[in-house]
Amino acid sequence: MKQDIHPEYGPVVFRDRTGNLTFMTKSTLVNDPRYTETITWEDGNEYKLIDVDTSSASHPFYTGKRTVLDTAGQVSKFEARYGKRKKN
């Protein structure tokens, strides 16, 4: 690996406000100037806090609250609007 070309990699805390979940992991955002807020984690140390819009706690795929598309209804709407295609 080349020296001095890679971003710093360290522990940060991600917070999903929608799902009320915080988790610590490593990221290259550890020194990103856009994120200035910090949080004291369970181990007593202070880490950079990064808010996210969606995580496994709030994403519909993981929570089981996803909506099922009415594909039959969509097909019938399309056929009503444009008609069925005739085969030659």
ZIUR-V666383 format. One record per residue. N is the residue number from 1. RES is the residue in one letter. PHI is phi as a letter, one per 30 degrees, with the letter a starting at -180 (* if undefined). PSI is psi in radians with two decimals (none if undefined). OMEGA is omega as a letter, one per 40 degrees, with the letter a starting at -180 (none if undefined). Layout:
<<N:RES:PHI:PSI:OMEGA> <N:RES:PHI:PSI:OMEGA>>
This chain:
<<1:M:*:2.41:i> <2:K:d:2.54:a> <3:Q:d:2.58:i> <4:D:i:0.40:i> <5:I:c:-0.18:a> <6:H:c:2.52:i> <7:P:d:2.73:i> <8:E:d:2.50:a> <9:Y:b:2.06:a> <10:G:a:3.13:a> <11:P:d:2.38:i> <12:V:b:2.83:i> <13:V:c:2.20:i> <14:F:c:2.41:i> <15:R:b:2.16:i> <16:D:c:1.84:a> <17:R:d:-0.57:a> <18:T:d:-0.78:a> <19:G:c:-0.01:a> <20:N:h:0.92:a> <21:L:b:2.37:i> <22:T:b:2.46:i> <23:F:b:2.58:a> <24:M:c:2.39:i> <25:T:a:3.13:i> <26:K:c:2.56:a> <27:S:a:2.81:i> <28:T:d:0.00:i> <29:L:d:0.12:a> <30:V:e:-0.54:i> <31:N:c:0.35:i> <32:D:d:2.16:a> <33:P:d:-0.24:i> <34:R:d:-0.43:a> <35:Y:c:1.96:a> <36:T:c:-0.27:a> <37:E:d:2.50:i> <38:T:b:2.86:i> <39:I:b:2.52:i> <40:T:d:2.06:a> <41:W:d:3.07:a> <42:E:e:-0.46:a> <43:D:d:0.01:i> <44:G:j:-0.15:i> <45:N:d:2.74:a> <46:E:c:2.29:a> <47:Y:b:2.76:i> <48:K:d:2.40:a> <49:L:c:2.25:i> <50:I:b:2.10:i> <51:D:d:2.38:i> <52:V:b:2.71:a> <53:D:d:-0.67:a> <54:T:b:2.42:i> <55:S:b:-3.02:a> <56:S:d:-0.32:i> <57:A:d:-0.37:a> <58:S:b:-0.14:a> <59:H:d:2.31:a> <60:P:e:-0.54:i> <61:F:d:-0.71:a> <62:Y:d:-0.47:a> <63:T:d:-0.22:a> <64:G:i:0.21:a> <65:K:c:0.41:a> <66:R:d:2.68:a> <67:T:c:2.52:i> <68:V:c:2.23:i> <69:L:d:2.46:i> <70:D:d:1.45:a> <71:T:d:-0.60:i> <72:A:d:-0.70:i> <73:G:d:-0.64:i> <74:Q:d:-0.71:i> <75:V:d:-0.75:a> <76:S:d:-0.61:i> <77:K:d:-0.75:a> <78:F:d:-0.79:a> <79:E:d:-0.64:i> <80:A:d:-0.63:a> <81:R:d:-0.79:a> <82:Y:c:-0.16:i> <83:G:i:2.81:i> <84:K:d:2.59:i> <85:R:d:2.33:a> <86:K:d:2.37:i> <87:K:d:2.52:i> <88:N:d:none:none>>
